[in-house]
Amino acid sequence: MEFHHPLLPPLAERGRLTLSEPELRAWGEAFGHAARAPLLVALSGDLGTGKTTLAQAICRGYGVQEPVTSPTYTLVHEYAGARSPVFHLDLYRLESPAALLEIGWYDIVGAPALVLVEWPEHAGTLLPADHVPIALDHAPEHPDRRVLLAG
């Protein structure tokens, strides 16, 4: 299967930022505003690092009007964005990458949409190579801040 090769929004260039939660939200909104489908964004990081917070901000910047919630138990939520659909996946509870086929993985990643994937490492080799990686981590010296690694 062929996958798209998106142009990266300016905020997806390689970089390391240490951000407060309001700064993380602002960065995510700016990223969402700049994003153009088709685009798959892989959000990785430990529990509590802000993956869902960032996904919510990206959706807001992309024009999603409805509340964005974590799809931890349903695996995927679909939202109407201003420019295209948005698929938000949380693969934390995924039993195996093969289970992605049951939710229409290839249709989702092949859609002309913005696709946000939390816990992308659980997709294994099914994660397209042309995704935009964004990693979040706790900032050890500042417990109220997060380190964001993009690109």
C-alpha positions in Angstrom: 0.0 0.0 0.0 1.3 3.5 -0.9 1.3 6.1 1.8 1.3 9.9 1.4 4.4 12.0 1.9 3.1 15.1 3.6 4.8 18.5 3.8 5.7 19.2 7.4 4.1 22.1 9.1 6.8 24.6 10.2 6.4 23.6 13.8 7.2 20.0 13.0 10.8 20.7 12.2 13.4 19.0 14.4 13.5 20.8 17.7 13.5 20.5 21.5 11.4 22.7 23.6 10.6 22.8 27.4 7.1 24.1 27.8 4.5 24.8 30.5 1.0 23.4 29.9 -0.3 26.7 28.6 2.7 26.9 26.3 2.2 23.3 25.2 -1.4 24.1 24.3 -0.4 27.2 22.4 2.3 25.2 20.5 -0.3 22.5 19.7 -2.9 25.0 18.4 -0.3 26.7 16.2 0.8 23.2 14.9 -2.8 22.3 14.2 -3.4 25.6 12.4 -0.4 25.0 10.2 -1.2 21.3 9.6 -2.5 20.1 6.2 -4.0 16.7 5.5 -3.0 14.1 4.7 -0.8 14.0 7.8 -0.1 11.4 10.5 1.3 12.7 13.8 2.8 10.1 16.2 2.6 11.3 19.8 4.8 9.3 22.1 5.7 9.6 25.8 5.1 8.1 29.2 1.8 8.4 31.0 1.0 11.9 32.1 3.4 13.7 29.8 0.6 15.5 27.9 -0.1 13.5 24.8 -3.9 13.9 25.0 -3.5 17.6 26.0 -1.4 18.1 22.9 -3.8 16.2 20.7 -6.7 18.4 22.0 -4.7 21.6 21.2 -3.8 20.3 17.7 -7.5 19.6 17.1 -8.5 23.0 18.3 -6.0 24.7 16.0 -7.1 22.5 13.1 -10.7 23.7 13.6 -12.4 20.9 15.5 -15.3 22.5 17.4 -16.4 19.6 19.6 -14.7 18.5 22.8 -11.8 16.1 22.1 -11.5 13.3 24.6 -9.1 10.4 25.0 -10.1 7.3 22.9 -8.3 5.0 25.4 -11.1 2.5 25.6 -12.5 2.9 22.0 -9.1 3.1 20.3 -10.3 5.8 17.8 -12.4 8.9 17.8 -13.3 10.8 14.6 -13.9 14.5 14.5 -14.9 17.0 11.8 -12.0 19.4 11.2 -12.3 22.6 9.3 -10.2 21.2 6.4 -10.7 17.4 6.7 -11.7 14.7 9.1 -9.5 14.1 12.2 -8.8 10.7 13.5 -7.5 10.5 17.1 -6.2 7.1 18.1 -4.9 5.9 21.5 -3.1 2.6 21.2 -2.2 2.1 24.8 -4.6 -0.8 25.4 -4.0 -2.4 21.9 -3.4 -6.1 22.3 -1.3 -6.4 19.2 -0.7 -4.5 16.0 -2.9 -7.0 14.1 -5.9 -5.7 16.1 -5.5 -2.4 14.2 -6.9 -4.2 11.1 -10.2 -4.6 13.0 -10.6 -0.8 13.3 -9.8 -0.1 9.6 -6.2 1.0 10.2 -5.3 1.2 6.5 -8.4 3.2 5.7 -7.6 5.6 8.5 -3.9 6.1 7.6 -4.7 6.3 3.9 -7.5 8.9 4.3 -7.1 12.5 3.3 -7.2 13.4 7.0 -5.2 14.5 10.0 -4.4 11.4 12.0 -3.1 11.7 15.6 -1.8 8.5 17.2 -1.0 8.3 20.9 1.3 5.4 21.9 2.4 4.8 18.2 5.0 2.2 19.2 2.1 -0.2 19.8 1.4 -0.1 16.0 4.8 -1.8 15.3 5.6 -2.0 11.7 2.1 -0.9 10.7 3.0 2.7 11.5 3.8 4.5 8.2 7.3 5.7 7.8 6.3 9.1 6.7 4.7 10.1 10.0 5.6 13.2 12.0 7.1 12.1 15.3 6.5 14.2 18.4 7.8 12.9 21.8 6.9 14.3 25.2 8.7 13.8 28.4 8.7 15.1 31.9 11.3 17.9 32.5 13.1 16.5 35.6 14.3 19.9 36.8 10.8 21.5 36.4 7.9 19.1 37.3 5.3 21.5 35.9 6.9 21.6 32.4 7.2 19.1 29.6 10.0 18.5 27.1 8.7 18.3 23.5 10.9 16.8 20.8 9.6 17.3 17.3 10.8 15.9 14.0 
